[in-house]
Amino acid sequence: MKFKKYLFSVILLCCLDLKTYAIENKILFKIDREIITSIQVYKYSRYLATLDENIKNLNNEEIFELTKNLIVKEKIKKIKLKKEGIILDLDDKILDNYIKSIFSIRGISNFEQYEKFLENLEMDVNDMKEKLIVNLLWNNLIFKKFSPNIKINKDNLKKQIKNQNNTNSISYLLSEIFFEASNVSEVKKKSKEINAYIEKENFKKAALIYSKSDSARDGGSIGWISTNTLNNKILKAITKLTINDITDPISVPGGFLILKLDDKKLIKNDFNLEKELEKVIKIKTNQQLIQFSNIYFNKVKKEILVNEF
């Protein structure tokens, strides 16, 4: 396995530096009836590096691992969607809105613009379109399956918001690394490995390599989070931190979180209770859906045979 990674790293290095080099197209994985080839991993790695400067700064083996894991995850989701009888297709307007929500920062607001962006990178448009569709349909599947299980106490939230806004409340700019472990020993081992990597490199790179959350694509960034949206366990851990500090692993449904405090600020007291409540409910709903998605994906992954060649 180490030799295979080394060989691919050499190929990847040559191709990232000299695009004219040819790659021998080999099957790396077979997942059910889906295959993943060296060409697919190479091309997708170029795409990811174009979107994120942090990925360019990874070494070749790290780029390989990151790209491989993302493609494997997407293939497993695709297989499960098909088993659920879901057709991999979307209305053009829905797809355009989804593309805009992801790529508007790059001036891309519809599929036609996204297609031109892909053509410049010599990416397979149909393949990349399918990836977008799979991700969106997976999110829809999670919502359909687990939205009845979402637990939000509006009355308690209202009280919490009112109490916290009697005085200036705080909003935290956070980044996360979500990882899985089956026992205490494994938690300690992974935590030690992640912390060592953070010390050597930085948190963003560590999130790209180790985090199982979708936020890994953004270097673990989850944005500004108000105290209203944090549960007591996480809030207690965060309030102990100074800026740029990280927490010890925090147990959450499906795994463990390491959080980094990037910044914090005071929130003004002049607020609309109903609007704030609506915002907090939306955030908490999304948090729970992400947790359900992680748990469900791990269950699905165990049901699907992944062969590595």
Secondary structure in CASP SS format (residue, H / E / C, confidence):
PFRMAT SS
TARGET T0000
AUTHOR 0000-0000-0000
METHOD secondary structure of the structure
MODEL  1
M C 1.00
K H 1.00
F H 1.00
K H 1.00
K H 1.00
Y H 1.00
L H 1.00
F H 1.00
S H 1.00
V H 1.00
I H 1.00
L H 1.00
L H 1.00
C H 1.00
C H 1.00
L H 1.00
D H 1.00
L C 1.00
K C 1.00
T C 1.00
Y C 1.00
A C 1.00
I C 1.00
E C 1.00
N C 1.00
K C 1.00
I E 1.00
L E 1.00
F E 1.00
K E 1.00
I E 1.00
D C 1.00
R C 1.00
E E 1.00
I E 1.00
I E 1.00
T E 1.00
S H 1.00
I H 1.00
Q H 1.00
V H 1.00
Y H 1.00
K H 1.00
Y H 1.00
S H 1.00
R H 1.00
Y H 1.00
L H 1.00
A H 1.00
T H 1.00
L H 1.00
D C 1.00
E H 1.00
N H 1.00
I H 1.00
K H 1.00
N C 1.00
L C 1.00
N C 1.00
N H 1.00
E H 1.00
E H 1.00
I H 1.00
F H 1.00
E H 1.00
L H 1.00
T H 1.00
K H 1.00
N H 1.00
L H 1.00
I H 1.00
V H 1.00
K H 1.00
E H 1.00
K H 1.00
I H 1.00
K H 1.00
K H 1.00
I H 1.00
K H 1.00
L H 1.00
K H 1.00
K H 1.00
E C 1.00
G C 1.00
I C 1.00
I C 1.00
L C 1.00
D C 1.00
L C 1.00
D C 1.00
D H 1.00
K H 1.00
I H 1.00
L H 1.00
D H 1.00
N H 1.00
Y H 1.00
I H 1.00
K H 1.00
S H 1.00
I H 1.00
F H 1.00
S H 1.00
I H 1.00
R H 1.00
G C 1.00
I C 1.00
S C 1.00
N C 1.00
F H 1.00
E H 1.00
Q H 1.00
Y H 1.00
E H 1.00
K H 1.00
F H 1.00
L H 1.00
E H 1.00
N H 1.00
L C 1.00
E C 1.00
M C 1.00
D C 1.00
V H 1.00
N H 1.00
D H 1.00
M H 1.00
K H 1.00
E H 1.00
K H 1.00
L H 1.00
I H 1.00
V H 1.00
N H 1.00
L H 1.00
L H 1.00
W H 1.00
N H 1.00
N H 1.00
L H 1.00
I H 1.00
F H 1.00
K H 1.00
K H 1.00
F H 1.00
S H 1.00
P H 1.00
N H 1.00
I C 1.00
K C 1.00
I C 1.00
N C 1.00
K H 1.00
D H 1.00
N H 1.00
L H 1.00
K H 1.00
K H 1.00
Q H 1.00
I H 1.00
K H 1.00
N H 1.00
Q H 1.00
N C 1.00
N C 1.00
T C 1.00
N C 1.00
S E 1.00
I E 1.00
S E 1.00
Y E 1.00
L E 1.00
L E 1.00
S E 1.00
E E 1.00
I E 1.00
F E 1.00
F E 1.00
E C 1.00
A C 1.00
S C 1.00
N C 1.00
V H 1.00
S H 1.00
E H 1.00
V H 1.00
K H 1.00
K H 1.00
K H 1.00
S H 1.00
K H 1.00
E H 1.00
I H 1.00
N H 1.00
A H 1.00
Y H 1.00
I H 1.00
E H 1.00
K H 1.00
E C 1.00
N C 1.00
F H 1.00
K H 1.00
K H 1.00
A H 1.00
A H 1.00
L H 1.00
I H 1.00
Y H 1.00
S C 1.00
K C 1.00
S C 1.00
D H 1.00
S H 1.00
A H 1.00
R H 1.00
D H 1.00
G C 1.00
G C 1.00
S E 1.00
I E 1.00
G E 1.00
W E 1.00
I E 1.00
S E 1.00
T H 1.00
N H 1.00
T H 1.00
L C 1.00
N C 1.00
N H 1.00
K H 1.00
I H 1.00
L H 1.00
K H 1.00
A H 1.00
I H 1.00
T H 1.00
K C 1.00
L C 1.00
T C 1.00
I C 1.00
N C 1.00
D C 1.00
I E 1.00
T C 1.00
D C 1.00
P C 1.00
I E 1.00
S E 1.00
V E 1.00
P C 1.00
G C 1.00
G E 1.00
F E 1.00
L E 1.00
I E 1.00
L E 1.00
K E 1.00
L E 1.00
D E 1.00
D E 1.00
K E 1.00
K E 1.00
L E 1.00
I E 1.00
K C 1.00
N C 1.00
D C 1.00
F C 1.00
N C 1.00
L H 1.00
E H 1.00
K H 1.00
E H 1.00
L H 1.00
E H 1.00
K H 1.00
V H 1.00
I H 1.00
K H 1.00
I H 1.00
K H 1.00
T H 1.00
N H 1.00
Q H 1.00
Q H 1.00
L H 1.00
I H 1.00
Q H 1.00
F H 1.00
S H 1.00
N H 1.00
I H 1.00
Y H 1.00
F H 1.00
N H 1.00
K H 1.00
V H 1.00
K H 1.00
K H 1.00
E H 1.00
I C 1.00
L C 1.00
V E 1.00
N E 1.00
E E 1.00
F C 1.00
END
